Amino acid sequence: MREELPPNQDIIFTQQIDKVMQGRGGAVNKPRRLVSSAAVIFWHLLALVALNLWLLRLLGYISPPW
């Protein structure tokens, strides 16, 4: 009778690290891009302006442009 051993987590971890480091199996390591804080603040302000314009139009203070 054959008895199967449970998978060895250390070996699986090592194989996964090797696969990522060598680029096998379609896994590609891409470097992360740093986003400046000015860009994040700009996007937040742009979203805030858009929400304010939507609310003013909803309340009837601004007529639709069409």
C-alpha positions as protocol buffer text, in pm:
chain_id: "A"
residue {
  index: 1
  type: MET
  ca { x: 0 y: 0 z: 0 }
}
residue {
  index: 2
  type: ARG
  ca { x: 133 y: 344 z: -97 }
}
residue {
  index: 3
  type: GLU
  ca { x: 117 y: 631 z: 142 }
}
residue {
  index: 4
  type: GLU
  ca { x: 150 y: 983 z: 7 }
}
residue {
  index: 5
  type: LEU
  ca { x: 351 y: 1232 z: 201 }
}
residue {
  index: 6
  type: PRO
  ca { x: 215 y: 1583 z: 255 }
}
residue {
  index: 7
  type: PRO
  ca { x: 380 y: 1851 z: 39 }
}
residue {
  index: 8
  type: ASN
  ca { x: 692 y: 2001 z: 189 }
}
residue {
  index: 9
  type: GLN
  ca { x: 623 y: 2375 z: 224 }
}
residue {
  index: 10
  type: ASP
  ca { x: 994 y: 2465 z: 222 }
}
residue {
  index: 11
  type: ILE
  ca { x: 1050 y: 2296 z: -113 }
}
residue {
  index: 12
  type: ILE
  ca { x: 736 y: 2453 z: -263 }
}
residue {
  index: 13
  type: PHE
  ca { x: 845 y: 2799 z: -143 }
}
residue {
  index: 14
  type: THR
  ca { x: 1192 y: 2752 z: -293 }
}
residue {
  index: 15
  type: GLN
  ca { x: 1047 y: 2635 z: -625 }
}
residue {
  index: 16
  type: GLN
  ca { x: 812 y: 2932 z: -643 }
}
residue {
  index: 17
  type: ILE
  ca { x: 1095 y: 3177 z: -570 }
}
residue {
  index: 18
  type: ASP
  ca { x: 1311 y: 3011 z: -838 }
}
residue {
  index: 19
  type: LYS
  ca { x: 1026 y: 3032 z: -1088 }
}
residue {
  index: 20
  type: VAL
  ca { x: 980 y: 3405 z: -1027 }
}
residue {
  index: 21
  type: MET
  ca { x: 1352 y: 3484 z: -1028 }
}
residue {
  index: 22
  type: GLN
  ca { x: 1423 y: 3291 z: -1348 }
}
residue {
  index: 23
  type: GLY
  ca { x: 1114 y: 3412 z: -1530 }
}
residue {
  index: 24
  type: ARG
  ca { x: 978 y: 3068 z: -1608 }
}
residue {
  index: 25
  type: GLY
  ca { x: 610 y: 2997 z: -1630 }
}
residue {
  index: 26
  type: GLY
  ca { x: 504 y: 3336 z: -1762 }
}
residue {
  index: 27
  type: ALA
  ca { x: 569 y: 3517 z: -1435 }
}
residue {
  index: 28
  type: VAL
  ca { x: 721 y: 3855 z: -1505 }
}
residue {
  index: 29
  type: ASN
  ca { x: 859 y: 4083 z: -1239 }
}
residue {
  index: 30
  type: LYS
  ca { x: 782 y: 4442 z: -1328 }
}
residue {
  index: 31
  type: PRO
  ca { x: 930 y: 4729 z: -1131 }
}
residue {
  index: 32
  type: ARG
  ca { x: 689 y: 4947 z: -938 }
}
residue {
  index: 33
  type: ARG
  ca { x: 637 y: 5304 z: -1045 }
}
residue {
  index: 34
  type: LEU
  ca { x: 653 y: 5580 z: -790 }
}
residue {
  index: 35
  type: VAL
  ca { x: 370 y: 5831 z: -807 }
}
residue {
  index: 36
  type: SER
  ca { x: 443 y: 6180 z: -687 }
}
residue {
  index: 37
  type: SER
  ca { x: 232 y: 6328 z: -412 }
}
residue {
  index: 38
  type: ALA
  ca { x: 148 y: 6622 z: -640 }
}
residue {
  index: 39
  type: ALA
  ca { x: -18 y: 6384 z: -888 }
}
residue {
  index: 40
  type: VAL
  ca { x: -224 y: 6222 z: -610 }
}
residue {
  index: 41
  type: ILE
  ca { x: -334 y: 6563 z: -477 }
}
residue {
  index: 42
  type: PHE
  ca { x: -421 y: 6674 z: -832 }
}
residue {
  index: 43
  type: TRP
  ca { x: -643 y: 6369 z: -891 }
}
residue {
  index: 44
  type: HIS
  ca { x: -818 y: 6417 z: -557 }
}
residue {
  index: 45
  type: LEU
  ca { x: -885 y: 6785 z: -629 }
}
residue {
  index: 46
  type: LEU
  ca { x: -1010 y: 6699 z: -977 }
}
residue {
  index: 47
  type: ALA
  ca { x: -1252 y: 6443 z: -830 }
}
residue {
  index: 48
  type: LEU
  ca { x: -1368 y: 6699 z: -571 }
}
residue {
  index: 49
  type: VAL
  ca { x: -1436 y: 6959 z: -840 }
}
residue {
  index: 50
  type: ALA
  ca { x: -1626 y: 6703 z: -1048 }
}
residue {
  index: 51
  type: LEU
  ca { x: -1842 y: 6608 z: -749 }
}
residue {
  index: 52
  type: ASN
  ca { x: -1912 y: 6973 z: -669 }
}
residue {
  index: 53
  type: LEU
  ca { x: -2015 y: 7047 z: -1029 }
}
residue {
  index: 54
  type: TRP
  ca { x: -2239 y: 6740 z: -1032 }
}
residue {
  index: 55
  type: LEU
  ca { x: -2405 y: 6847 z: -706 }
}
residue {
  index: 56
  type: LEU
  ca { x: -2459 y: 7203 z: -828 }
}
residue {
  index: 57
  type: ARG
  ca { x: -2615 y: 7071 z: -1148 }
}
residue {
  index: 58
  type: LEU
  ca { x: -2830 y: 6828 z: -949 }
}
residue {
  index: 59
  type: LEU
  ca { x: -2958 y: 7110 z: -728 }
}
residue {
  index: 60
  type: GLY
  ca { x: -3032 y: 7328 z: -1030 }
}
residue {
  index: 61
  type: TYR
  ca { x: -2770 y: 7600 z: -980 }
}
residue {
  index: 62
  type: ILE
  ca { x: -2596 y: 7512 z: -1308 }
}
residue {
  index: 63
  type: SER
  ca { x: -2787 y: 7442 z: -1628 }
}
residue {
  index: 64
  type: PRO
  ca { x: -2676 y: 7147 z: -1845 }
}
residue {
  index: 65
  type: PRO
  ca { x: -2438 y: 7252 z: -2123 }
}
residue {
  index: 66
  type: TRP
  ca { x: -2651 y: 7090 z: -2396 }
}
